[in-house]
Amino acid sequence: MKIASSNIENNMEHTFDLLNNMKEVDASEILIHRIQQKIEIDKKNSISTPWLFSIAVTVFILLCFNVFTVAKNTKINDVLSLAKNMNLLINDNIYNEQ
Amino acid sequence: MQFETILYTYKNMVYNLALQYVQNIEDAEEITQDVFVAIHHSLNSFKQNAEVSTWIYRIAINKSLDYLKRKKRKKRFGFIVSIFENQETMDVHSFNHPGIELEQKQTIQLIFSALNQLNDQQKTAIILSKIENKSQKEVAEIMKLTPKAVESLIMRAKNNLLKNLKNKEGL
């Protein structure tokens, strides 16, 4: 095992030397500027997203409330008119009996 | 730590690491951008348990590997499209490493193509230890492994790299 591993070491030494001798490359200023721009856009989006979400939720709640109120009022009006009609009928009966 | 400070301190480290994974200027720039956006997103949640450089290395490695996976998928899809549309496939992985001297380009291109055949862990271990010159302890910390595991990982990686190189030279 040791002999095998030392063979690999020897064979690969030159390969890794070549990789090691590659020069470090500087990230260009254009790239840095692009990153900064992307971060700015992300910042703006992250600020506007919660606002848009809260506005959407508020509109939804108002719509639900409106629908509920209309439905409730309609029901009350129905009951009231029914009661009114019944009352009239009862009154008519009383008059008739009299 | 301020984001601007991180950007100016680690820009070259991230860019060069990405270059070792993709060996292409455009792709490395895109990965570098992704890495710094991710750093900006999670800067507040970063706990000082690990060193900043270790944390950035981890993000850069994950982003590079994700990018390569995405690119492979795109390449496969492009191949299928080219069958139906009778077009030639574009070579999406063009070798364009700016850190290589012209006279060594062919040799290093061959080494990188053998390196690219290794699995993600072996490739990362070789890049960190042999190109980035990190110690076994540092590699272990970045890869969240034990130093012993890193040692055997590098051994296996060298073995496979040698096999891949022999196959390529034999072609």
Interface residues (C-beta under 8 A of the other chain):
Chain A: S5 I8 E9 N11 M12 T15 F16 L18 L19 N20 N21 M22 K23 E24 V25 D26 A27 S28 L31 I32 R34 I35 Q36 K38 I39 D42
Chain B: F3 L7 Y8 K11 N12 V14 Y15 N16 L19 E29 T32 Q33 F36 V37 H40 H41 H97 P98 G99 I100 E101 Q104 T107 I108 I111 K130 I131 N133 M155 K158 N159 L161 L162 L165
